[in-house]
């Protein structure tokens, strides 16, 4: 079962890397420009830019945690079979 443990570790490492580098990922791919906002008229330009950046960063961190979760489940399965 060391193959499952290694695979789980790699999957978890990828998820952690996504969470840790979320802000850089958002800036590199311009994901903050693609975020839709519901209340644009209530915010001024700087607040709107900050809100979009924060929302895009949280979305990337959420996806990183969704990548991390299968690694944890796989690790639990690998250690349960021992």
Backbone as a chain_set.jsonl record, in Angstrom:
{"seq": "XXXXXXXXXXXXXXXXXXXXXXXXXXXXXXXXXXXXXXXXXXXXXXXXXXXXXXXXXXXXXXXXXXXXXXXXXXXXXXXXXX", "coords": {"N": [[0.777, -1.215, 0.0], [2.134, 1.219, -0.11], [2.067, 2.667, -2.435], [-0.454, 3.856, -2.583], [-0.249, 5.586, -0.414], [1.786, 7.32, -1.232], [0.62, 8.417, -3.533], [-1.591, 9.667, -2.356], [-0.24, 11.545, -0.8], [0.918, 13.138, -2.802], [-1.352, 14.194, -4.065], [-2.476, 15.608, -1.949], [-0.403, 17.436, -1.52], [-0.52, 18.916, -3.871], [-2.999, 20.173, -3.553], [-2.509, 21.725, -1.24], [-0.512, 23.385, -2.23], [-1.972, 24.832, -4.116], [-3.69, 26.271, -2.427], [-1.843, 27.756, -0.941], [-0.623, 29.345, -2.875], [-2.639, 30.927, -3.895], [-3.2, 33.69, -4.295], [-1.177, 34.461, -6.071], [-1.823, 32.839, -8.232], [-4.293, 33.892, -8.974], [-3.532, 36.475, -9.781], [-1.734, 35.873, -11.87], [-3.273, 34.574, -13.86], [-5.322, 36.364, -14.213], [-7.812, 36.119, -12.965], [-9.396, 37.679, -11.352], [-10.545, 39.556, -12.967], [-12.562, 38.22, -14.215], [-14.554, 37.77, -12.429], [-17.888, 37.972, -11.389], [-19.997, 40.48, -10.06], [-22.611, 41.329, -7.796], [-23.484, 43.718, -6.69], [-22.419, 46.136, -7.95], [-22.865, 48.862, -8.247], [-22.947, 49.894, -5.707], [-20.403, 50.049, -4.711], [-17.248, 51.775, -4.748], [-14.561, 52.27, -7.145], [-12.033, 51.286, -6.178], [-12.808, 49.71, -3.99], [-14.369, 47.84, -5.304], [-12.466, 46.57, -6.947], [-10.832, 45.426, -4.967], [-12.709, 43.733, -3.767], [-13.302, 41.96, -5.881], [-10.785, 40.766, -6.212], [-10.5, 39.494, -3.728], [-12.691, 37.741, -3.767], [-12.053, 36.094, -5.974], [-9.678, 34.978, -5.043], [-10.58, 33.527, -2.816], [-12.188, 31.675, -4.143], [-10.233, 30.197, -5.582], [-8.826, 29.133, -3.432], [-10.815, 27.527, -2.359], [-11.129, 25.638, -4.426], [-8.617, 24.497, -4.235], [-8.81, 23.25, -1.743], [-10.74, 21.396, -2.411], [-9.241, 19.782, -4.073], [-7.435, 18.826, -2.238], [-8.99, 17.276, -0.488], [-9.718, 14.64, -1.678], [-7.204, 13.436, -1.486], [-6.853, 13.206, 1.286], [-8.922, 11.438, 1.883], [-8.089, 9.215, 0.41], [-5.738, 8.66, 1.786], [-6.75, 7.947, 4.288], [-8.072, 5.608, 3.556], [-5.887, 4.066, 2.739], [-4.415, 3.739, 5.125], [-6.289, 2.457, 6.665], [-6.466, -0.087, 5.648], [-4.268, -1.362, 6.569]], "CA": [[0.0, 0.0, 0.0], [2.883, 2.478, -0.146], [1.705, 3.421, -3.635], [-1.594, 4.699, -2.221], [0.217, 6.636, 0.487], [2.527, 8.29, -2.042], [-0.363, 9.109, -4.374], [-2.349, 10.561, -1.475], [0.64, 12.659, -0.454], [1.051, 14.024, -3.967], [-2.622, 14.897, -4.257], [-2.598, 16.585, -0.861], [0.585, 18.486, -1.756], [-1.044, 19.776, -4.938], [-4.05, 20.999, -2.956], [-1.888, 22.712, -0.348], [0.179, 24.358, -3.082], [-2.995, 25.729, -4.678], [-4.162, 27.165, -1.37], [-0.768, 28.659, -0.555], [-0.306, 30.254, -3.977], [-3.906, 31.379, -4.474], [-3.129, 35.083, -4.748], [-0.328, 34.492, -7.263], [-2.589, 32.208, -9.308], [-5.305, 34.86, -9.409], [-2.863, 37.554, -10.509], [-1.11, 35.375, -13.105], [-4.277, 34.241, -14.867], [-6.312, 37.429, -14.316], [-9.121, 35.592, -12.581], [-10.199, 38.72, -10.711], [-11.277, 40.293, -14.017], [-13.676, 37.385, -14.667], [-15.507, 37.605, -11.335], [-19.092, 38.791, -11.501], [-20.448, 41.045, -8.786], [-24.04, 41.634, -7.797], [-23.753, 45.08, -6.231], [-21.351, 46.997, -8.45], [-23.188, 50.285, -8.104], [-22.804, 50.313, -4.315], [-18.992, 50.123, -4.364], [-16.428, 52.59, -5.631], [-13.662, 51.483, -7.99], [-11.006, 50.567, -5.407], [-13.485, 48.669, -3.218], [-14.789, 46.815, -6.254], [-11.272, 45.82, -7.324], [-10.446, 44.626, -3.799], [-13.729, 42.695, -3.601], [-13.101, 40.965, -6.932], [-9.562, 40.028, -5.897], [-10.777, 38.638, -2.581], [-13.612, 36.682, -4.186], [-11.312, 35.168, -6.833], [-8.728, 34.26, -4.186], [-11.346, 32.553, -2.031], [-12.589, 30.601, -5.061], [-9.069, 29.355, -5.851], [-8.554, 28.385, -2.205], [-11.849, 26.506, -2.265], [-10.765, 24.58, -5.363], [-7.46, 23.826, -3.656], [-9.293, 22.346, -0.694], [-11.429, 20.296, -3.083], [-8.197, 18.888, -4.546], [-6.821, 18.245, -1.043], [-9.907, 16.337, 0.147], [-9.542, 13.25, -2.123], [-5.949, 12.931, -0.944], [-7.096, 12.81, 2.675], [-9.756, 10.232, 1.859], [-7.231, 8.134, -0.048], [-4.819, 8.353, 2.877], [-7.518, 7.204, 5.286], [-8.293, 4.263, 3.015], [-4.603, 3.358, 2.727], [-4.044, 3.368, 6.489], [-7.308, 1.593, 7.21], [-6.224, -1.432, 5.131], [-3.079, -1.957, 7.207]], "C": [[0.826, 1.293, 0.0], [2.567, 3.312, -1.382], [0.538, 4.353, -3.334], [-1.17, 5.848, -1.323], [0.963, 7.727, -0.28], [1.577, 9.089, -2.913], [-1.191, 10.092, -3.547], [-1.513, 11.769, -1.09], [0.807, 13.642, -1.59], [-0.22, 14.837, -4.205], [-2.801, 15.969, -3.178], [-1.613, 17.737, -1.049], [0.114, 19.455, -2.849], [-2.128, 20.702, -4.402], [-3.494, 22.077, -2.058], [-1.164, 23.787, -1.151], [-0.81, 25.338, -3.711], [-3.482, 26.733, -3.638], [-3.092, 28.194, -1.03], [-0.479, 29.716, -1.629], [-1.548, 30.854, -4.616], [-3.814, 32.795, -5.028], [-2.279, 35.207, -6.011], [-1.048, 33.89, -8.461], [-3.619, 33.181, -9.87], [-4.667, 35.971, -10.229], [-2.317, 37.077, -11.85], [-2.139, 35.15, -14.203], [-5.378, 35.294, -14.991], [-7.712, 36.989, -13.947], [-10.002, 36.641, -11.912], [-10.992, 39.531, -11.733], [-12.527, 39.536, -14.457], [-14.758, 37.21, -13.608], [-16.7, 38.525, -11.561], [-19.514, 39.259, -10.115], [-21.913, 41.432, -8.901], [-24.322, 43.104, -7.505], [-22.645, 46.033, -6.657], [-21.636, 48.467, -8.193], [-22.99, 50.792, -6.68], [-21.35, 50.505, -3.899], [-18.269, 51.082, -5.285], [-15.374, 51.693, -6.296], [-12.639, 50.685, -7.183], [-11.626, 49.448, -4.568], [-13.917, 47.513, -4.118], [-13.612, 45.95, -6.691], [-10.811, 44.909, -6.182], [-11.426, 43.471, -3.572], [-13.554, 41.587, -4.637], [-11.863, 40.117, -6.661], [-9.803, 39.048, -4.755], [-11.67, 37.465, -2.976], [-12.903, 35.65, -5.062], [-10.322, 34.352, -6.016], [-9.437, 33.2, -3.364], [-11.797, 31.394, -2.92], [-11.423, 29.657, -5.361], [-8.724, 28.532, -4.615], [-9.58, 27.273, -2.003], [-11.546, 25.336, -3.201], [-9.544, 23.81, -4.867], [-7.859, 22.856, -2.565], [-10.058, 21.173, -1.301], [-10.438, 19.319, -3.718], [-7.572, 18.148, -3.368], [-7.682, 17.127, -0.45], [-9.782, 14.897, -0.372], [-8.231, 12.626, -1.639], [-6.101, 12.459, 0.489], [-7.915, 11.526, 2.719], [-8.926, 9.029, 1.412], [-6.24, 7.712, 1.034], [-5.526, 7.572, 3.985], [-7.782, 5.773, 4.827], [-7.006, 3.447, 3.076], [-4.209, 2.906, 4.133], [-5.07, 2.45, 7.143], [-7.073, 0.139, 6.789], [-5.03, -2.111, 5.808], [-3.451, -2.837, 8.356]], "O": [[0.247, 2.374, 0.103], [2.773, 4.526, -1.382], [0.53, 5.503, -3.772], [-1.675, 6.963, -1.456], [0.79, 8.914, -0.007], [1.712, 10.307, -3.024], [-1.458, 11.212, -3.984], [-2.018, 12.891, -1.055], [0.834, 14.853, -1.366], [-0.157, 16.028, -4.51], [-3.223, 17.09, -3.462], [-1.947, 18.889, -0.77], [0.33, 20.663, -2.754], [-2.174, 21.881, -4.755], [-3.949, 23.22, -2.101], [-1.198, 24.964, -0.792], [-0.523, 26.53, -3.826], [-3.665, 27.911, -3.944], [-3.398, 29.373, -0.85], [-0.13, 30.852, -1.307], [-1.504, 31.253, -5.78], [-4.305, 33.063, -6.124], [-2.618, 35.968, -6.918], [-0.9, 34.376, -9.582], [-3.796, 33.283, -11.083], [-5.206, 36.366, -11.262], [-2.42, 37.784, -12.852], [-1.898, 35.5, -15.358], [-6.287, 35.128, -15.805], [-8.688, 37.435, -14.548], [-11.226, 36.507, -11.905], [-12.011, 40.13, -11.387], [-13.451, 40.133, -15.009], [-15.775, 36.567, -13.867], [-16.541, 39.703, -11.882], [-19.4, 38.528, -9.131], [-22.388, 41.814, -9.971], [-25.29, 43.668, -8.015], [-22.007, 46.664, -5.815], [-20.709, 49.237, -7.942], [-22.877, 52.0, -6.468], [-21.087, 51.069, -2.837], [-18.615, 51.203, -6.46], [-15.317, 50.493, -6.028], [-12.404, 49.514, -7.483], [-11.049, 48.368, -4.445], [-13.836, 46.349, -3.727], [-13.744, 44.731, -6.795], [-10.444, 43.757, -6.411], [-11.016, 42.363, -3.225], [-13.648, 40.406, -4.305], [-11.88, 38.902, -6.855], [-9.358, 37.902, -4.813], [-11.43, 36.33, -2.565], [-13.133, 34.451, -4.906], [-10.144, 33.161, -6.27], [-8.935, 32.084, -3.231], [-11.786, 30.244, -2.481], [-11.61, 28.441, -5.391], [-8.368, 27.36, -4.734], [-9.237, 26.192, -1.524], [-11.69, 24.177, -2.814], [-9.453, 22.598, -5.063], [-7.307, 21.759, -2.471], [-10.026, 20.069, -0.757], [-10.762, 18.143, -3.887], [-7.22, 16.975, -3.487], [-7.146, 16.133, 0.041], [-9.744, 13.984, 0.452], [-8.165, 11.418, -1.411], [-5.544, 11.43, 0.87], [-7.626, 10.63, 3.511], [-9.052, 7.943, 1.978], [-5.942, 6.526, 1.174], [-4.955, 6.64, 4.552], [-7.721, 4.839, 5.625], [-7.034, 2.267, 3.426], [-3.716, 1.791, 4.303], [-4.738, 1.735, 8.089], [-7.454, -0.776, 7.52], [-4.816, -3.31, 5.63], [-2.575, -3.413, 9.002]]}, "num_chains": 1, "name": "protein.A"}
